[in-house]
Amino acid sequence: MADDETPAADDGLDQRVTQLETGQQSILSKLDQLLGAGAGDTPEAEPERPEVNIAEEIRRQLGERDKAAARKPKAAAAPKAAELAEQAPEPMGRRIEKIMGWAE
């Protein structure tokens, strides 16, 4: 008796799956019609890809940076005379002043 009931349950399941598949197909076809009606006869545009836009933005910013660097005058490689002038060392502070926090 158990073997007779199992095929009946499978038949009901098969019918339900078939109904769901046909319902899904009708929904998809209606969605395609709606999307097609809004587009008209215009060719489909390529979907926007954010990674391409980001790459273009980076290239643009790098180009601007390079142009600004080209306009900027080059700094002299040699140090100036004032930087090389001999300077007197600062006097060493007393250790007790450092410990007590009196040192300036």
Distance bins in CASP14 RR format, pairs under 12 A and 6 or more apart:
PFRMAT RR
TARGET T0000
AUTHOR 0000-0000-0000
RMODE 2
METHOD distances of the structure
MODEL  1
1 8 0 0 0 0 0 1 0 0 0 0 0
2 8 0 0 0 0 0 1 0 0 0 0 0
2 9 0 0 0 0 0 1 0 0 0 0 0
3 9 0 0 0 0 0 1 0 0 0 0 0
3 10 0 0 0 0 0 1 0 0 0 0 0
4 10 0 0 0 0 0 1 0 0 0 0 0
4 11 0 0 0 0 0 1 0 0 0 0 0
5 11 0 0 0 0 0 1 0 0 0 0 0
5 12 0 0 0 0 0 1 0 0 0 0 0
6 12 0 0 0 0 0 1 0 0 0 0 0
6 13 0 0 0 0 0 1 0 0 0 0 0
7 13 0 0 0 0 0 1 0 0 0 0 0
7 14 0 0 0 0 0 1 0 0 0 0 0
8 14 0 0 0 0 0 1 0 0 0 0 0
8 15 0 0 0 0 0 1 0 0 0 0 0
9 15 0 0 0 0 0 1 0 0 0 0 0
9 16 0 0 0 0 0 1 0 0 0 0 0
10 16 0 0 0 0 0 1 0 0 0 0 0
10 17 0 0 0 0 0 1 0 0 0 0 0
11 17 0 0 0 0 0 1 0 0 0 0 0
11 18 0 0 0 0 0 1 0 0 0 0 0
12 18 0 0 0 0 1 0 0 0 0 0 0
12 19 0 0 0 0 1 0 0 0 0 0 0
12 20 0 0 0 0 0 1 0 0 0 0 0
13 19 0 0 0 0 0 1 0 0 0 0 0
13 20 0 0 0 0 0 1 0 0 0 0 0
14 20 0 0 0 0 0 1 0 0 0 0 0
14 21 0 0 0 0 0 1 0 0 0 0 0
15 21 0 0 0 0 0 1 0 0 0 0 0
15 22 0 0 0 0 0 1 0 0 0 0 0
16 22 0 0 0 0 0 1 0 0 0 0 0
16 23 0 0 0 0 0 1 0 0 0 0 0
17 23 0 0 0 0 0 1 0 0 0 0 0
17 24 0 0 0 0 0 1 0 0 0 0 0
18 24 0 0 0 0 0 1 0 0 0 0 0
18 25 0 0 0 0 0 1 0 0 0 0 0
19 25 0 0 0 0 0 1 0 0 0 0 0
19 26 0 0 0 0 0 1 0 0 0 0 0
20 26 0 0 0 0 0 1 0 0 0 0 0
20 27 0 0 0 0 0 1 0 0 0 0 0
21 27 0 0 0 0 0 1 0 0 0 0 0
21 28 0 0 0 0 0 1 0 0 0 0 0
22 28 0 0 0 0 0 1 0 0 0 0 0
22 29 0 0 0 0 0 1 0 0 0 0 0
23 29 0 0 0 0 1 0 0 0 0 0 0
23 30 0 0 0 0 0 1 0 0 0 0 0
23 31 0 0 0 0 0 1 0 0 0 0 0
24 30 0 0 0 0 0 1 0 0 0 0 0
24 31 0 0 0 0 0 1 0 0 0 0 0
25 31 0 0 0 0 0 1 0 0 0 0 0
25 32 0 0 0 0 0 1 0 0 0 0 0
26 32 0 0 0 0 0 1 0 0 0 0 0
26 33 0 0 0 0 0 1 0 0 0 0 0
27 33 0 0 0 0 0 1 0 0 0 0 0
27 34 0 0 0 0 0 1 0 0 0 0 0
28 34 0 0 0 0 0 1 0 0 0 0 0
28 35 0 0 0 0 0 1 0 0 0 0 0
29 35 0 0 0 0 0 1 0 0 0 0 0
29 36 0 0 0 0 0 1 0 0 0 0 0
30 36 0 0 0 0 0 1 0 0 0 0 0
30 37 0 0 0 0 0 1 0 0 0 0 0
31 37 0 0 0 0 0 1 0 0 0 0 0
31 38 0 0 0 0 0 1 0 0 0 0 0
32 38 0 0 0 0 0 1 0 0 0 0 0
32 39 0 0 0 0 0 1 0 0 0 0 0
33 39 0 0 0 0 0 1 0 0 0 0 0
33 40 0 0 0 0 0 1 0 0 0 0 0
34 40 0 0 0 0 0 1 0 0 0 0 0
35 44 0 0 0 0 1 0 0 0 0 0 0
36 42 0 0 0 0 1 0 0 0 0 0 0
36 44 0 0 0 0 1 0 0 0 0 0 0
38 44 0 0 0 0 0 1 0 0 0 0 0
39 45 0 0 0 0 1 0 0 0 0 0 0
46 52 0 0 0 0 1 0 0 0 0 0 0
47 53 0 0 0 0 0 1 0 0 0 0 0
48 54 0 0 0 0 0 1 0 0 0 0 0
48 56 0 0 0 0 0 1 0 0 0 0 0
49 55 0 0 0 0 1 0 0 0 0 0 0
49 56 0 0 0 0 0 1 0 0 0 0 0
50 56 0 0 0 0 0 1 0 0 0 0 0
50 57 0 0 0 0 0 1 0 0 0 0 0
51 57 0 0 0 0 0 1 0 0 0 0 0
51 58 0 0 0 0 0 1 0 0 0 0 0
52 58 0 0 0 0 0 1 0 0 0 0 0
52 59 0 0 0 0 0 1 0 0 0 0 0
53 59 0 0 0 0 0 1 0 0 0 0 0
53 60 0 0 0 0 0 1 0 0 0 0 0
54 60 0 0 0 0 0 1 0 0 0 0 0
54 61 0 0 0 0 0 1 0 0 0 0 0
55 61 0 0 0 0 0 1 0 0 0 0 0
55 62 0 0 0 0 0 1 0 0 0 0 0
56 62 0 0 0 0 0 1 0 0 0 0 0
56 63 0 0 0 0 0 1 0 0 0 0 0
57 63 0 0 0 0 0 1 0 0 0 0 0
57 64 0 0 0 0 0 1 0 0 0 0 0
58 64 0 0 0 0 0 1 0 0 0 0 0
58 65 0 0 0 0 0 1 0 0 0 0 0
59 65 0 0 0 0 0 1 0 0 0 0 0
59 66 0 0 0 0 0 1 0 0 0 0 0
60 66 0 0 0 0 0 1 0 0 0 0 0
60 67 0 0 0 0 0 1 0 0 0 0 0
61 67 0 0 0 0 0 1 0 0 0 0 0
61 68 0 0 0 0 0 1 0 0 0 0 0
62 68 0 0 0 0 0 1 0 0 0 0 0
62 69 0 0 0 0 0 1 0 0 0 0 0
63 69 0 0 0 0 1 0 0 0 0 0 0
63 70 0 0 0 0 1 0 0 0 0 0 0
64 70 0 0 0 0 0 1 0 0 0 0 0
64 71 0 0 0 0 0 1 0 0 0 0 0
65 71 0 0 0 0 0 1 0 0 0 0 0
65 72 0 0 0 0 0 1 0 0 0 0 0
66 72 0 0 0 0 0 1 0 0 0 0 0
69 75 0 0 0 0 0 1 0 0 0 0 0
76 83 0 0 0 0 0 1 0 0 0 0 0
78 84 0 0 0 0 1 0 0 0 0 0 0
79 85 0 0 0 0 0 1 0 0 0 0 0
90 103 0 0 0 0 0 1 0 0 0 0 0
90 104 0 0 0 0 0 1 0 0 0 0 0
91 97 0 0 0 0 0 1 0 0 0 0 0
91 103 0 0 0 0 0 1 0 0 0 0 0
91 104 0 0 0 0 0 1 0 0 0 0 0
92 98 0 0 0 0 1 0 0 0 0 0 0
92 103 0 0 0 0 0 1 0 0 0 0 0
93 99 0 0 0 0 0 1 0 0 0 0 0
93 100 0 0 0 0 0 1 0 0 0 0 0
93 101 0 0 0 0 0 1 0 0 0 0 0
93 102 0 0 0 0 1 0 0 0 0 0 0
93 103 1 0 1 0 0 0 0 0 0 0 0
93 104 0 0 0 0 1 0 0 0 0 0 0
94 100 0 0 0 0 1 0 0 0 0 0 0
94 101 0 0 0 0 0 1 0 0 0 0 0
94 102 0 0 0 0 1 0 0 0 0 0 0
94 103 1 0 0 1 0 0 0 0 0 0 0
94 104 0 0 0 0 0 1 0 0 0 0 0
95 101 0 0 0 0 0 1 0 0 0 0 0
95 102 0 0 0 0 0 1 0 0 0 0 0
95 103 0 0 0 0 1 0 0 0 0 0 0
96 102 1 0 0 1 0 0 0 0 0 0 0
96 103 0 0 0 0 1 0 0 0 0 0 0
97 103 1 0 1 0 0 0 0 0 0 0 0
97 104 0 0 0 0 1 0 0 0 0 0 0
98 104 0 0 0 0 0 1 0 0 0 0 0
END
